[in-house]
Amino acid sequence: MPNEGIQKITLYGIFIALTAMATMAITIPMIGTQGYINIGDTMIFAAALLLGPWGGLAAGAIGSAMADILLGYAFWAPWTLVVKGMEGYIAGRIGHRIFHRHKKPVPRVILGLSLAALWMVFGYFVAGGFMVGFEAALGGIPGDLLQGGASVAITIPLAYLLGRLISSEEISLLTKKR
């Protein structure tokens, strides 16, 4: 495939943009942590399942940090770059190959997404602890758990539908190891 690199960059770019848009579409401010609840994790998880750990990392890190900046939460962007990037990487590392093999919500895929969501909760607790104090950061945990749990539930059918739009052959070629 001569345009493999261009196709890969294009898919990464699409998922980065979708992550930023999904993050910005619905925002519920969390007063205590000066952050917000959103549904951007669904696109991070979809990128991770479809494109693998590096696609999840790119969508999570760049798309989510861009959304922070565009929404006026730039002070969170450096933390988001790391927390959401690793969230995408974890989800893709655990769930990508299994998702492609089964294309349904098998336990390992759900486990991978759940562990990635728990990383996000932990990561933002630590980040919030440094930014606003650990006592205030505790107040963000319920919202982050809600966000992560809802994203896990939404992602499986969403990733399945998106996977049908992008042919399995294209995804396999773009994510194979060299």
Secondary structure as UniProt FT lines:
FT   TURN            2..3
FT   HELIX           4..25
FT   STRAND          28..30
FT   TURN            31..34
FT   STRAND          35..37
FT   HELIX           41..51
FT   HELIX           53..58
FT   HELIX           59..63
FT   HELIX           64..70
FT   TURN            71..72
FT   HELIX           74..76
FT   HELIX           77..102
FT   HELIX           107..132
FT   HELIX           134..138
FT   TURN            139..140
FT   HELIX           141..165
FT   HELIX           168..175
//
